[in-house]
């Protein structure tokens, strides 16, 4: 990937994955070291986030890249909940989780709302028992619309949920069929109304840039999305690297025209202008929040997604994951739980957490704020980064971004410019060390080698 001068187009191609962890590489170490690693994980940490993965789905959406699977009966869900709580108990014996305040909790999947109210309350009680939660702890909980009920909303509130999130993706009937989205428009409206009445912050996702989608269809989706009255809307470009092969085939079979990289870029500009005209402002690279007054800021400071401040944040913010395929990002280590649901349940019942542990250089934790937080959240405080020890290669890249007017700086902070905001994903990838870039390229190649998947050059290469 090359940085270049061509007006709006600052890079020669679009990196085709929009959300990723950093660091991705590291030396594999034995899981026998987990006691030492977790036991030291509070050192120089001031803020913590928790992630809980619920890997069950009633229907499998064709665009979804996450670890999930169907289930036959609720017995397996109950067993999984017991395994989750067992993992919490094991880790709590190793680490003092009352030393660091938890400022954000995220339940993702899969479909967390497939949990029964009793399941939810049981996990919520374990969280309160074993972790120190900040008074204003952000608590996100993903919902599949068909599984929402009054009882589950009550259970979410008892758990402490503050930020319910539901998957909508599009209102277009053709794309809903292609995505295997089976909830009705009546169910969508019911969910939005019920959640708006019970929570101050309610979020859902919209996808754009699908092959064959035009700007008129996009605006119709945004109009209907805004009309639901939620506080937040997250608007993502579709990630064709990660979508399922059967979706690629369905699109080809219908002869839908390609959405080029250039057109997808212009759609993002249109989205930003339209959302601002409707009283929303971006708070990061893809999230929009309703505001009382729209201004010319690149991102608003009226709202921040605290969970992503830990995923894409400073070195004194860490993330501890629980459940199948959950990732823990702690100083000098990335820990990934097994992706096998049955292996996870069996191992946890035997008192062992099935995981892989990778160790990386501690300077990468310092670099993360520049590589990830700056492009994603729009600014970083220099005093929170060990700037003296940041590698010269990264400092030189920061200087190049300044010369291309993608970032600015003052004595205290680096800031993303409006032009830089359009390129936040590419900036994150471009700032990475070469070894990390190679690992990400291998990741993309592996997924594109899946039989039935195809991405054309025009989807990646800019004018």
N, C-alpha and C positions, 0 to 999 in steps of 0.2 A: 504494500500500500504506500502510495506516494502523496505527500502534501504538495499542492500546486496552486498557482494563481490563475483562476479562470472565473472571475466574478464570484457568483454565489457558490460555484462548484469547487470546493477546496480539496477534494480527494478524487483520485482516479476511479475508484470503485467503492461499492458499499459492502462493508463486512456484513454477512447475511445472518448473523445471530445477534439478537438485541438485548438479551439478559444473560449474564454469566458471572461466575465467581472469579475473584482474584485473591491470592495466587491459585493457579490451577495445577502447577507442577510441584514436585517435591520428592524427596527420597523416601521410599516406603520403609516404615519401621514396624517392629513387632507390636501387636496389640497388647502384649504383656506389659508394655510401658504405659498403659492407660492410667494406672494409679498415679504415676509420677507426673504425667502430662496434665491430667485433670486436677491433681493436687496442687499444682503450681499455677493454675489458670487464672487465679485472682490477682496475680502479681501485675501491678501497674495498669489495672483495669478499673475504670470509673463507672461504666455503664454496660448493661447486658440486655440482650434480646434472647427470646426463646422461640424455637420453631417446633411445631408438632405436625407430623405427617399422618394423614388419614387416607389410606390408599384404596378406598372402595368407591365404586361408581355403579349406578343403575344402568346407565348407557355410556358408551365410550365415544366421546367427541372426536371427530376426525382431525381436528387441528391441534389436539392437546399433546404435548411432549412429555408430560410428567408421569412419574411412577404411579400406576393405578391399575385396577382390575375389577371385574365383576365379582359378585358373590352370590351364593345360593340361598343362604339363610342368615339370620342375625346372630347365630351362635358364634360364627367366626369373628364377627365384629366385637362381641363380648370378650372373646379370648384375646383379641388384639388390644382392647382397652386395658385388660389386666396386664398384658405385656408392656404397654406404655408406662403404666404406673410402676411396674417392676423396674423399668429402666431408670425412672426418676429416683426410685429408692436406692438403687445401686450407686448411681452417680452422687447422690446426696451423702452417702457414706464416705465417698472419696474426697469431695469438695465441699467447702463451707459456702452454701448458696445464700446464706443470710449476710454475707459480707459485702456483696455487690448488689445494688438495686436493679431489679428488672424493670426496664422502662418500656418494653414492647413485647407482646406475645402474638404469634401468628399461627393460626391453624389452617394448613393448606392441604391439598390433595391432588387427585381424588376428590372426595366429597365429604367434608367434615359434618355437613348437616344430615348425613345418613345415620349419624350417631343417634341413639335414643336419648330422650331427656335425662333418663337415669345415667346413661353413659357420660353425657356432658357434665352433669353435676358431680359425678364421681371423679372425673379428671380434674374438674375445677377445684374440688376439695383437696386433691393431691398437690396441685400447683400452690394453693394458699398455704398448705402445710410445710412444703419443702423449699419454697423460694421467698425471698424478700421482694415484694412488689412495691414499686413507687406509688405514691398517692394518685398520680395522674397517669398510671400505666395504660398505654395504648394496647387494646386487645382486639386483633382482627380475626374474623372467623368467616371462612368461605362457605357459600351456600349454593346448592343446586335448587332451582326454583321449585320444582315439583315436590321436593322433600320438606319444604317449609310449612310449619304449622304454628298455631298459637302456643301450644305446649313447648315447642322447641324455642320459640322466641323467649318465653318465660325462663327456660333453662339457660339460654345464652345470657340473659340478664343476671341470673343467679351466679353464673360462672364469672361474670365481670366483663363480658364482651362490650366493647365500645364502638367497634368499627366492623359491622357486618358487611360482607362483600358477596355479590352474586354474579354469576356468569351469564351475560346476555349475548354479547358478541355482535349481533346484528338483528334488525327487525325484518330484513329482506327474506321473504318466504323461500326463495330458491336457495339462498346461501344457508338458511337454517336447515334445510333438507340436506344439503351437501355436508354441513358440519355435524349432522346427526343430533341437532338440538330439538328436543321433543316437547318442551314446555309450550303451552299456548299463550297467545297474547293476553288472555284473561288472567292466566296464572302469573304472567310478568307484572301486570298492573296490580294484582293482589299482593304480590311480594313487595313491590316498591311501596305501596300504601301502608302495609303492615309494618315494614321496617322504618319508614319515615315517621310513623306515629310513636315508635318505641326507642329510636336512637337518633342522636343529634347528627352523627356522621354515618352516611350510607354510601357505599361505592359499588360500581359495576364496571365491566369491561366492554369496550367496543373495538372490533377489529376493522382494519381498512387495508386497501391496496391489493385485494384479491384480484387474480386475473379475471378480466371481464368487468370489474366494477368501474363505474365512471363517477365523475364529480357530483352529478345530480343524485345518484344513489347514495353517495357518501353523505351529502347534506341532508337527505331525507332521514337517514339513520340518526344523524346528530340532532335533528329537530325532535324526533320522537324520544331520543335519549334524554334530552334536556327537559322535555315535558313530563318525565317521570318525577321530577321534583327532588331528586337526591342532592346531597351536598357535593358529591364528588363523582367524576367520571374519568376512568383511565382509558386512554385511546392508544392502541398499539398497532403498528404495521404487522401484517401477518408474516410469520416466520416460516417460509416454505422449506427451509432446511429441516425443521423439526416436525412439520406436519406429517401425517401418515401417508404411506404410499397409495392407499386407496383413494385419498382425496386428490393426489396428483393425477391418478388415472381418471377419476370422475371429471376433473377439469379438462383433461385432454380429450376425453370422449365427447364432451360437449363443444369442443372447438372454441373455447373461450380465449380471447386475445390476451397476450401478455400484458401485464402492467410493468412497464420499464422502471428502472431505478430512478430515472429523471422524473417520470410521472409520479411515482410514489413520494419523491422529495417534494414536488409541488403540492401534492395532496396534504402533506404535513404543514406546509405554509398556509394552505387554505383552512385547515382545521384550526390552527392557532388564531388566525384572523376571525374566523366565524365564532369560535368559542369566546373570544374576548368581546365580540359584539353582542353576545348573549349573557354577559355578566360573569364569565369564568376567566380564571388566569391559571397558567401552568405553575405547578409547585416543584416539578422536576422535569425529566426529559419527556414524559408521556402522561403525567397525571394532571388533571384540571380540578379546581375547586371553585365553588361559588364565592364571590366576594362582594362586599358592599359597594366598592368602587374600583373599577379597572384602571390601572395606571400603565406606564410604559416600561416597568421593570421587566427584566428577562424572565424571572420567576418571582412569585410573590413570597413575602416573608410572613404571611398571615397563617400559613399552614405548612407542616412538614410531615412526611410519612416517616415516623420514628423508626420503624422496623428497618427500612432501607438506609437509615443513618448508621445502622450497625452492619448491614451487609456491604454497603459502599461507604464506609466511614473511616474515622480516625483509628489509630492503633490502640487507643485506650477504650474502644468499644468492641465487644466480642459477641459471638452468637453461639448458642448451645442448642443443638438439634436433638429431637427425640422422635423415634419411630423409623419405619422403613425408609431407606435411602435418605434419611435426614443428614444434613451437613452441619458440622460444628466448625466454626472459623475462630480459632483462638490463637494466641501469640505463638508464632513459629510452627503452627500445626494446622492441618485440615483433616478432620475426621469424618468419614462417610460410613454410615450404617449400611448393612446389607440391603440389596434391592429385593430379596426374596421374602415375601410375606410369611410363608410357613417357617422358613429358617429363622426368621426374627422371633416368631412366637415360641418356637421350640427352644431356641437358645436362651431367651429371656426367662423362660420357666425353669431353666437349669442354672440361672444366675450368671449368665455370660452375655455380654453385649457383642453381637457379631458386627465387626467393623473393619475398615482399613484406615491406617494412619499414615499421613505423609508429612514430612518435616521440611520446612523451607527456611531460607535465610531471614533473620529478624529484620533486616533492612526493608524487605518486601512489605512488611506490615506498616512501616513508615511511608513507603512509596504509595500504598493503596489510596491514601487520601488525595494525592495529586492525580493518580491514574483513574480512580473511580469516582470519588466524591465530587471533585471539581467539575467534571463534565456532567455528572448526573444531577447533583443538587445545585450547581451553579456558582458555588464559591467554597473556598477553604480558608481557615485561619492559619497563618504561617506559624504562630506561636505553638500550635498543637502538633506541629510536624518537626522532626529532627532534621531541619533543613541543611545543617552543616554536613551531615553524612549522606545526604541524597546523592546518588551517583551523578557524575558529570554528564553522562549520556542523557539522563532524564532532565537535568537542568537545561541542557542545550535544546531539547525538544520543547520544553516550556517556552524558551526564548523564541523558537520558531513559531509557535502558536501565537505569541504576542505580535510578531512581525506580520503574521497573516491576519491579524485583527480577530482572532478567535477567542482570545482571553485578554484581560487587562489586569493591572495590579496597582495597589497602593502599598503603603508601608506595612499594613496589617494583613491584607488578604490578596488572594488571586480571585478574579471574577470571570465567569463565562460571559462572552458578548452574545448579542442576539444571533449573530451569524454562527457563533460557536454552538449555540443551543440547537440549531438545526442539525449539527454534526456530532452530537454528544456521543453516540455509539462508536463512530469511527475514531473520535478522539481517544476514547477509552482504549480501544484496540491499538491504536497507533502509539500511545504512550507506553504500552507494555514492553518489558524486555523482550529481546528477540526469542529467547527460549519459550516464553509464555505465548508469543504469537504463533510459533511453530506448533505448539501443543493445541492451540485453538484451531489452527488450519487443519491439523490431523483430525480433530473432533468433527469439523464440518465435512471433511472428505469421507470419514467413516459413515456419517449419516446419509450423504449423497450416494454412497455406494449401495445403499439399500435398493433392492430390485423394485422398479416401478417409480422411483423418484427421479425428477429431472428439473434442473434450473437452467434457463437459457442465459447467455452472456448479457443480453439486454436487461435482465433483471438485476444485474450487478454492476455493469460498466456505465459510467456517466458520460455525458456528451464531451 
